[in-house]
Amino acid sequence: MRSRWNDEWWSITFGGPIGSVVNALIAEVWWITPNRITWLSFLCKLAAAPLLLAGTPRADLAVVVLLQVHTVLDCMDGSLARYRGASSVMGAFLDKATDMIGLLAIMACFGWRVYRDTGDAFAISVALLIAGAILLRSYLFWVVHALERDRKVPKPTVGDRRRDFSMMSVRERAVMMLKSQWKIINFSEADLYFWLALGIAIGHMREMVYVCGVANGFWACVIVGFRFVTVVKLDRAKP
């Protein structure tokens, strides 16, 4: 069922392992469909966004829990669809669209909460720039993926590079997980919900929004540069 390795640190460490166990339990429950899991994951973020503005300890705890439930569900829908042979264009569309809408809602509310608590209006801009940076990273990935596919590049720079580990031993899987821990510095979308929840839990939301902002700004610049070089090479290559 789980034959692919997740690409983001928090999905590798937390969401994927738990999602695999839950998927094993509900795999043959046919009314639980991949698209319904996608919608439930989306609802977790939509519920967390206004709770961020409530500002009470109970609401903050609910936000932390909802963001982690979202991470698990986000790791489940695609795996369940592949297991059932039910992958679809609509499923892929819903997965990406709901991810980005939910991200914008969470970051807008997170930035406003920091402003309301500290008076730092610039935090709103930083929070929205984080969402913009992640959107940019995702957009450029799919643009270059399409360009390389159209040019029939034999060794594309982007695409699904996740290894099939279904036949690996427990030791081999453990080694792979350990080697993947460097991705904690990537601050990708799934990782962001870990860092934001940590900021809420330790009472340092303002500091966390700036840490995430600097990290995402750095990686956005690196990825834009890398994708630009790839496109230049495609342009110079013979069609």
Summary of the structure (lengths in Angstrom):
residues: 239
radius of gyration: 18.8
end to end distance: 38.6
largest distance: 60.1
contacts: 735
relative contact order: 0.14
helix: 79%
strand: 1%
